[in-house]
Amino acid sequence: MAQGWKQRWREFKSGRPGHRFQDRYERNHSEDSERSSFRRFLKPVVGSLLLIAGIVFCLIPGPGLPLLALGACLLADVSKSVAVALDRTELAIRSLFARAARVLKKEG
């Protein structure tokens, strides 16, 4: 089982920025027929619960952002629109970090 997670992580990590989540959605969508109905049901439920917990923990002390990210990633596996949104968010965050690095480089 750990090998499966490691392989999936390598595939995700080596994907093109801005297309990683959509590519993962497509892979999961094609493999969906091989999974049990319980497992197909479980992923969106757990993802939704993690999102809710992340929102709550953003309001009170706790690990809010990691829970939000994990929940969103689980939902992106089963929802094309969430996958597209996460790909766009990834590109925006990368752009923001690149601009910040350029500003810091100029000041330094």
GUGU-230719 format. One record per residue (C-alpha): residue number from 1; residue in one letter; x, y, z. Coordinates in pm, 1 decimal. Example, Ala and Ser with C-alpha at 12.3 -4.5 7.8 and 13.67 -1.06 7.14 Angstrom:
BEGIN
    nr   rest          X          Y          Z
     1      A     1230.0     -450.0      780.0
     2      S     1367.0     -106.0      714.0
// end
This chain:
BEGIN
    nr   rest          X          Y          Z
     1      M        0.0        0.0        0.0
     2      A      283.3      240.6       84.0
     3      Q      435.3      173.5     -258.4
     4      G      109.2      278.3     -421.3
     5      W      108.0      609.4     -234.2
     6      K      473.6      670.0     -317.2
     7      Q      413.2      600.5     -685.6
     8      R      110.2      831.5     -692.9
     9      W      309.0     1106.2     -520.4
    10      R      592.4     1072.4     -774.0
    11      E      344.1     1092.1    -1062.1
    12      F      177.2     1397.0     -909.7
    13      K      507.1     1569.0     -832.8
    14      S      644.1     1512.7    -1182.7
    15      G      328.1     1652.0    -1346.6
    16      R      315.4     1988.1    -1520.4
    17      P      221.3     2277.3    -1291.9
    18      G     -129.3     2389.0    -1373.8
    19      H     -230.6     2040.8    -1489.1
    20      R     -134.9     1813.6    -1199.5
    21      F     -474.9     1795.4    -1033.7
    22      Q     -663.0     1755.6    -1359.9
    23      D     -426.3     1477.7    -1468.8
    24      R     -474.1     1304.9    -1134.4
    25      Y     -851.5     1340.7    -1168.1
    26      E     -838.0     1177.9    -1513.0
    27      R     -626.6      888.1    -1381.6
    28      N     -860.7      835.4    -1086.7
    29      H    -1167.3      864.2    -1306.9
    30      S    -1038.9      589.9    -1537.4
    31      E     -950.4      365.6    -1239.8
    32      D    -1284.7      428.8    -1066.3
    33      S    -1455.8      123.4    -1211.6
    34      E    -1199.4      -99.5    -1037.6
    35      R    -1275.9       42.0     -691.8
    36      S    -1550.7      -64.5     -457.0
    37      S    -1852.1      161.0     -421.6
    38      F    -1764.9      212.6      -53.8
    39      R    -1422.3      346.4     -145.6
    40      R    -1568.0      575.2     -414.1
    41      F    -1813.6      705.8     -153.3
    42      L    -1551.3      745.3      119.5
    43      K    -1310.1      982.8      -56.6
    44      P    -1551.4     1276.6     -108.8
    45      V    -1697.0     1232.3      241.1
    46      V    -1353.6     1238.2      405.4
    47      G    -1246.4     1528.9      183.7
    48      S    -1554.6     1729.9      281.7
    49      L    -1502.4     1656.0      650.9
    50      L    -1138.1     1765.2      627.5
    51      L    -1241.1     2088.8      455.4
    52      I    -1493.3     2162.9      728.4
    53      A    -1238.6     2080.3     1000.0
    54      G     -982.2     2300.7      823.3
    55      I    -1222.8     2594.2      818.4
    56      V    -1298.1     2546.3     1188.6
    57      F     -928.5     2519.6     1273.5
    58      C     -854.1     2835.6     1075.0
    59      L    -1091.2     3017.0     1309.1
    60      I     -952.8     2860.7     1627.7
    61      P     -596.1     2750.0     1701.2
    62      G     -507.1     2435.8     1512.3
    63      P     -379.3     2291.3     1184.8
    64      G     -635.1     2461.7      958.2
    65      L     -439.0     2512.9      636.2
    66      P     -300.6     2157.6      607.4
    67      L     -648.0     2015.0      664.6
    68      L     -793.3     2248.2      401.2
    69      A     -525.9     2144.9      152.6
    70      L     -569.0     1773.7      218.2
    71      G     -946.9     1794.5      197.1
    72      A     -930.1     1992.3     -127.9
    73      C     -687.7     1738.7     -276.7
    74      L     -919.6     1450.3     -191.3
    75      L    -1212.8     1634.0     -348.2
    76      A    -1004.2     1711.4     -658.7
    77      D     -969.4     1336.4     -711.3
    78      V    -1345.2     1308.2     -762.1
    79      S    -1442.7     1650.5     -899.1
    80      K    -1313.3     1800.5    -1223.6
    81      S    -1415.4     2154.3    -1119.9
    82      V    -1221.9     2127.3     -791.3
    83      A     -920.7     1991.8     -984.2
    84      V     -933.4     2288.2    -1224.2
    85      A     -965.0     2531.4     -932.2
    86      L     -664.4     2377.4     -755.3
    87      D     -456.5     2391.0    -1073.4
    88      R     -538.4     2760.7    -1110.9
    89      T     -461.1     2817.7     -744.1
    90      E     -125.9     2642.3     -783.8
    91      L      -32.8     2869.8    -1074.4
    92      A     -137.8     3180.0     -880.9
    93      I       66.2     3077.3     -576.4
    94      R      369.3     3000.0     -793.2
    95      S      338.1     3342.5     -957.5
    96      L      309.7     3512.0     -618.3
    97      F      620.8     3333.4     -488.1
    98      A      814.4     3420.1     -806.1
    99      R      726.5     3788.9     -768.1
   100      A      822.1     3783.1     -400.2
   101      A     1155.1     3618.5     -486.1
   102      R     1227.0     3887.9     -747.3
   103      V     1146.5     4165.7     -498.5
   104      L     1364.9     4007.7     -231.3
   105      K     1646.2     3959.8     -481.0
   106      K     1634.5     4329.8     -578.3
   107      E     1644.0     4439.3     -216.2
   108      G     1925.2     4202.1     -126.0
// end
